[in-house]
Amino acid sequence: MSPPLDSTRFEQIRASGDLPSPKGTALAVIRLTRQQDVSTAELARVIGADPAFVGRLIKAANGLVAFNRRPVASVHEALMVLGLPAVRTMVLGFSLLSHYRRGACQAFDYNRFWSSSLARALAAQVFAERTRAAPADELFAVGLLGSVGELALATLYPADYAAVLEAASKPGAASLLEMEQERFAMDQCELTGAMLEDWGLPRIFIDAVAQARDPEGTHLAEGSRARRILQVLAAARGVAEICVSDDKAARTMLAARLFADAPRLGIERECIVADCERISSLWVEWGGMLQLQQPRAPRFAELFEQVEAGPGSAAAAGARAAPAVRPRNPVQLPVAPSQAEAASGEGGAHPQRALIVDDEPRTRAGLRAVLEQVHYEVHEAGDGREGMELALELQPQIMILDWKLPELDGPDLVRALRQTRIGQAIYMILLTRSDDDEHLVAAFEAGADDFIAKPLRPRVLAARLRAGQRVVRLQQEVEREHEEIRHFASQLAVTNRRLHEAALTDALTGFPNRRYAIDRIQQEWSAAQRWGRPLSCMIIDLDNFKQINDTHGHDVGDEVLRSAADALRGALRGQDVVCRTGGDEFLAICPETDLPHALSCAERLRNALDKLSLQAGDTRVAISASIGVAMREHWMPDVDALMKQADLGAYLAKQKGRNRVATVQKTGDAGGVDAAAD
Ligand SMILES: Nc1nc2c(ncn2[C@@H]2O[C@H](COP(=O)(O)OP(=O)(O)OP(=O)(O)O)[C@@H](O)[C@H]2O)c(=O)[nH]1
């Protein structure tokens, strides 16, 4: 796993303004979702302005709605199904896809990059649904952005990265990541991590993305949520590689590994075949919608059959030992830093650069001698146009230009350069044969910083240069301070986002806390009311928890809470939300769910908790819960009435002996009996 990218370095890269970043609607959505009190209606209005996003979000939401439910048809409903974090990251991914589907890096296959990212996203979604490692829609978005550092390198350094890719494709080459490190002092994984962090993705996803290339090397605890997310993303990478690989043998080898790893991922082998077939057809569908040119989708059923029939079942043996199939074969090439990079001062102390633009070789030689005495690295141009090109390429700190120049006169060259960001930072001295007022005024009006009359007097020139150096130093200090301020501002933004997340998260279980729960159920209530859709909720209260604490201690109590949370997470459906609302109390919010379905879902949860037990010393601690279920009904004035009904249900379940599900509402199949459905 690559170490995180140094934050100052990332700030410098970000300050260049060339990093892939969301634009237009996506930017507006991301800004909105950073506000604490953004309303779904406002978000829906912003997204609704962009038909492309509308279609994609609705499609994503429908991928998560159970088959027997009415499909999602509006942005508002899509927002409800997907939830804010997923919408935010999805919009970000789609925005990048729209704006960076082509680019200047010749050797970088943009289409293949996005095809592969899409396959990874869909595989992550399908595997997350199956394993319940994390909300499927959030993992879709994480999958889509999981290699964004590679796109960033191609965008930031198109020519240099093309050279790296070409060298990397030669036989016997070093790994692409090693070559990236050597050339850019960072690799795509580090850059991906820094960008995902900058966009505010949760740490658990960023860490999983970073380790997904080498899941075997992880130190994450077996069975932990972080480990399960990592396994899902690693398997999703495998599926994506199969999808975009045109090498038959490589496809079979990757399929063998996927097949062998399926049980550890928590997916039975029969299911992995069905899941991969589903991913493949979703990939074709989405690829068409996003207008990607994709290779023919793999037939996973056939691939897995070959694997099973293979010599000694390649699935078990060959797969694990097989080296990762690298899309490109990297080579080691010693590469000098580009001029642009040298000019930016990255990677160590560089001498200050000076550019002389003069058509007389003798004048140039005289100026060079003086400049070299004061330790400048000197470059020369013989005419105005060449001067312009070199100035933009070298980004010198100081420039000395003759007034009269072939192609482009000195004052015009100064004026043109001042229009550019690079030119604004150069200290420019104009040379002229006459030092009358008119020339002086014209020089300053063009944007020159100083003015020297010919013939040149070396002592005067050296004194003027020293004055110029002072100004350059001051400018550089101001720029450094600006950079620091930008850096602190971005760190502050990250910290604020973390604080905001922390304020809404329960530290022990990682679930949203009571504050979030109240907001969320209110939002779901409003949506259900507006669209006339069912909404249910459950209050899940652990049984005799005080006794567990008293008998085994608080630490065991905490462990019970964590295990219960994991079990709930695993047993709930993708669109449901569960929060920890009190000591041993949880609230599950189930949109689009009527009472009979909520009751059977609650029974599944109760059963999952009942199966849990924990070893504390010599004794086993049994865990169970009483669950009260309620559904929104027309007579209820507000969400509090719904919660109250669920509370009464939980109370009834306790009264009837605990470890059961109850409701005080009429269940459809109970024939109108106003009693417990336990
Ligand atoms: N270990 C631990 N205990 C907690 C935490 N928060 C609250 N508690 C304890 O949870 C217990 C809840 O007990 P009660 O509300 O009496 O419920 P109960 O013992 O489960 O009884 P019933 O609900 O009637 O089955 C209290 O003893 C609290 O001190 C926590 O974060 N960790």
The ligand as an ORCA input file, in Angstrom:
! r2SCAN-3c Opt
* xyz 0 1
  N     -21.476     -1.049     27.701
  C     -22.248     -0.008     27.458
  N     -23.400      0.160     28.150
  C     -24.193      1.201     27.880
  C     -23.829      2.145     26.898
  N     -24.819      3.079     26.843
  C     -25.756      2.728     27.778
  N     -25.382      1.592     28.397
  C     -26.099      0.853     29.426
  O     -27.187      0.166     28.829
  C     -28.088     -0.208     29.859
  C     -29.505     -0.129     29.352
  O     -30.277     -0.719     30.308
  P     -31.862     -0.687     30.377
  O     -32.345      0.557     29.652
  O     -32.248     -0.829     31.794
  O     -32.320     -1.875     29.517
  P     -32.076     -3.456     29.614
  O     -31.178     -3.856     30.720
  O     -31.651     -3.860     28.247
  O     -33.497     -4.003     29.913
  P     -34.647     -4.259     28.897
  O     -34.571     -3.235     27.830
  O     -35.883     -4.114     29.734
  O     -34.470     -5.631     28.373
  C     -27.790      0.729     31.015
  O     -27.248     -0.019     32.085
  C     -26.742      1.692     30.495
  O     -25.794      2.079     31.469
  C     -22.599      1.962     26.185
  O     -22.203      2.727     25.296
  N     -21.860      0.882     26.491
*
